[in-house]
Structures are given as structure tokens and as C-alpha cells.
Amino acid sequence: MCLGIPGQIVRIDDEENLLATVDVCGVRRKVNIACIVEDGEPIAACIGVWVLVHVGFAMARIDEDEAIETLRMLEELAEMQDELRAMSEPDPAQAAE
């Protein structure tokens, strides 16, 4: 199983090698966009496109609503993980008794 993280293509860095910069929640990374470039489409048309990113590759195009909803769910999971971590730590009030 793999996890694709939604990101938006913000810049084409190298047309010949199909490399672009993707913004994922404010973090920018270079990724290969070979899997999402459509035949006959200028590479510059990929700017602004939402994609699923996995290990340095834009694997698939997704629509903006799907991207935003997925990012929201990932944020909720991160918050739940923080709460579970806090619950597993010893309670200082009980330790003093």
C-alpha cells in the first residue's frame, strides 16, 4: 500500500526531464510529472494542477475539492495522533499521589 499526498504544481523546473515543483501544505518539493502529462498538452499547462505525490512522483491528477478534503482528513489524523500520544504519557497529578 502507498500513500499519495495531494499537492499543487506551482512551477515547471525542467521541461526536458519533466520535473516540477509541487506545493504540499506550504512545503515545496521537486517531483517527476511524467505520469500526469497528457499527450499533446504543453507542460506549462500543468501549473496549478492538483496531483497525488508519492516518493518523488506525481502519480495522478485529482480535482481541487478532492485534494482539499484529503488534506483536511490528514490534518485530523495528525491531531488525533497527537492526542493519543498525550494520553499515553503519565499523568503528573497521579504520579504525585
HELIX and SHEET records of a PDB file:
HELIX    1   1 ILE A   43  CYS A   46  5                                   4    
HELIX    2   2 GLU A   64  SER A   88  1                                  25    
HELIX    3   3 PRO A   92  ALA A   95  1                                   4    
SHEET    1   A 5 VAL A  27  ASN A  32  0                                        
SHEET    2   A 5 LEU A  19  VAL A  24 -1                                        
SHEET    3   A 5 ILE A   5  ASP A  14 -1                                        
SHEET    4   A 5 TRP A  50  HIS A  54 -1                                        
SHEET    5   A 5 PHE A  57  ILE A  62 -1                                        
END                                                                             
